[in-house]
Amino acid sequence: MDFLRSAYSTNSDEERENQTPTKRFRRQNQSPQQPTSSRPLRPNSHFPNRTNEPLIPGRYVSKRERALLLATSSSLANAANDLVTPSTVITPSTVGSISSCNLRPDISSSLRVGAKGSVRGKIPEKLSVDLNGHTKAVNAIHWSPTHAHLLASAGMDHSVYVWNVWSREDQMKARIFNFHNSAIKDVRWSPQGLFLLSCGYDCTSKLIDVEKGTQTQVFKEDQTVGVVKFHPDNSNLFLSGASNGLIRLWDIRAGRVALEYKRGGLGPVLDVEFSLDAKQFISSSDITNGFASENSIIVWDVSRQIPLSNQVYVEAYTCPCIRYHPFDPLFVAQSNGNYIAIFSSVPPFRLDKYKRYEKHAVSGFPIKCDFNLDGQILVSGSSDGCIYFYSSKTSELLRKIKAYEQACVDVAFHPCLPNVVASCSWNGDISVYE
């Protein structure tokens, strides 16, 4: 019947469909409670009830009614797809304010003055703020370099939090992002603007617009991504280190890999760190096979994609963290030997055999360290839940603060306030000391 009807239909059939329905037709499709109106119906309401009625076999279905049925089914399908999309945010991303309007007066004044008005070399003395929200271990924290009142954290609970640290109590938890479907290993603020880059066990790195609360780009890999680091001079470039030992330089504008850094025998990449001039970077990898002295720490030339030096660190320990000194020609590596080693940042990148930072413990945790603004103090987490402060010049232990019952994983000095440091714990707690 449908085949014959379509074969013998004429233009006059479609013309009759476009005509205004007669009063007799309207009365047949009108409920008894509604008065009859002489006004023509709107174009999309010729068949107000038929979309909800089952089609009777053999009944003629006009062209306009078929289009209406198709549009209705498409909208329902799209709604169903939205419910199962992996990137759907179950928890609302916008929780509080990211504005600096409600900061504590002393903090607001200090941020306006910046580092020039602060006392340098001062060690934090007391707990200032407790930030609670993560339900599992926090792997990484990072202060925003452009909006210094904001702190980002990444956790094993698949969440990235943005904290308005010194705001009112109900406004500290500013954003919650659940774009990852697995544990998150690292998070970094862009050097320019309110953008975050996160990575994790779902084999992706994701760029997030914090202000809009949206995921803007996804960079897919075939292995777990353990670390990401923005290029210090070009916020459109970033490094990623994967569990298969592959390091990639990504171009955000093109959405693809710009350069790859490969070397046989590399284990999972634990950390990467750009040099001060951004012409080199250092990678730290887990030890595989028998190449401990060759692959633990490697200095790479960024543009030529070649190692400038191997066998930098000859001891059979992995190094979960690498940090450059902000001024002196040296870098440090957190070692699973329960100390922080010191290396020259100029060839041949020699290890300092006479000085290192000791007395804290790593014990297999991804414990990180950080220099303060002027490079006078080095801070380190520890598996005993304490925060250790060292003199960077003498490697002397200056202060030890008991912060958590479980391991203190990451520590980060504030980018503007030299006496402020944030830390996070394996039990999900985040603290700010000043």
Secondary structure, DSSP 8 states (H G I E B T S, - for coil): -HHHHHHH--HHHHHHHHS---HHHHHHTS-TTS----S---GGGSSTTGGGS---TT----HHHHHHHHHHHHHHHHHHHHHH-TT--SS-SB-S---STTS-HHHHHHHHHGGGGS-TT----SEEEEE---SS-EEEEEE-SSSTTEEEEEETTS-EEEEETTS-GGGSEEEEE---SS-EEEEEE-SSSSEEEEEETTSEEEEEETTTTEEEEEEE-SS-EEEEEE-SS-TTEEEEEETTS-EEEEETTTTEEEEEE--TT---EEEEEE-TTSSEEEEEE---TT-HHHHSEEEEETTTTEEEE--S--SS---SEEEE-SSSSEEEEEETTTEEEEEESSTT--B-SS--B-S---TTS---EEE-TTSSEEEE-BTTSEEEEEETTT--EEEEEE--SS-EEEEEE-SS-TT-EEEEETTS-EEEE-
